[in-house]
Amino acid sequence: MIRDLRKYARQTDRRLLIGFFVLLIVVGIGLVYFIWGAGAAVTGLLCVGGALLPVLAVLGVLWLLEWVNRKAHDE
């Protein structure tokens, strides 16, 4: 049996990130909605979305660099 530890690490990282965002949205925004109401929950969603933009930009640049590196080594 062959073990691909890099694939396992990527899969685990992906699952942890998905779990984090589910907890953030469901628990965090859910508590804001429960305590302060719908207007505050919408504002919380906007803040979370705004905070994700730079993170997604950095991840996009890193993905692009990885793709270019793979293409350069394949040739």
MARMI-455142 format. One line per field, with one value per residue (C-alpha): x, y, z. Coordinates in steps of 0.001 Angstrom, whole numbers. Example, Ala and Ser with C-alpha at 12.3 -4.5 7.8 and 13.67 -1.06 7.14 Angstrom:
<atoms>
x: (12300 13670)
y: (-4500 -1060)
z: (7800 7140)
</atoms>
This chain:
<atoms>
x: (0 1400 792 750 1352 1225 -2230 -3316 -1931 -3718 -6966 -6635 -5841 -8843 -11150 -9851 -10429 -13947 -14700 -13325 -15487 -18577 -18025 -17335 -20479 -22897 -21796 -20350 -22943 -25665 -24820 -24703 -28138 -29503 -28150 -28359 -30663 -30659 -29052 -26003 -25761 -25727 -23027 -21070 -21326 -20074 -17132 -16247 -16524 -14330 -11724 -11674 -10826 -7124 -6788 -8239 -5966 -2865 -4036 -4681 -1170 329 -1748 -608 3051 2658 1056 3859 6458 4830 4677 8343 9441 7313 9102)
y: (0 3379 6363 9819 12031 15273 14426 13536 16835 18846 17004 17576 21283 21694 19991 22116 25328 24276 23417 26757 28735 26691 27379 31048 31545 29269 29872 33372 34999 32883 34274 37806 37263 35770 38531 41689 40852 40556 43925 43133 39653 41154 43581 40662 38790 41864 42162 38479 38792 41884 40147 37192 39306 39854 36229 34998 37369 35971 32383 33167 34531 31490 29134 30988 30741 27019 26528 28426 26424 23120 24180 25221 21878 19832 21271)
z: (0 -1052 1213 -312 2703 714 -594 2936 4283 1577 2252 6011 5554 3260 5755 8633 6666 5694 9323 10489 8086 8912 12596 11921 9874 11729 15303 15037 12816 14415 17842 16487 14946 18157 20410 18257 15365 11591 10830 12924 11375 7873 8972 10434 7126 5282 7668 7297 3520 3523 5651 3258 204 1055 2180 -1110 -3034 -1313 -1850 -5516 -5980 -4225 -6390 -9516 -8453 -7784 -11206 -12960 -11033 -12030 -15680 -15637 -14171 -16590 -19617)
</atoms>
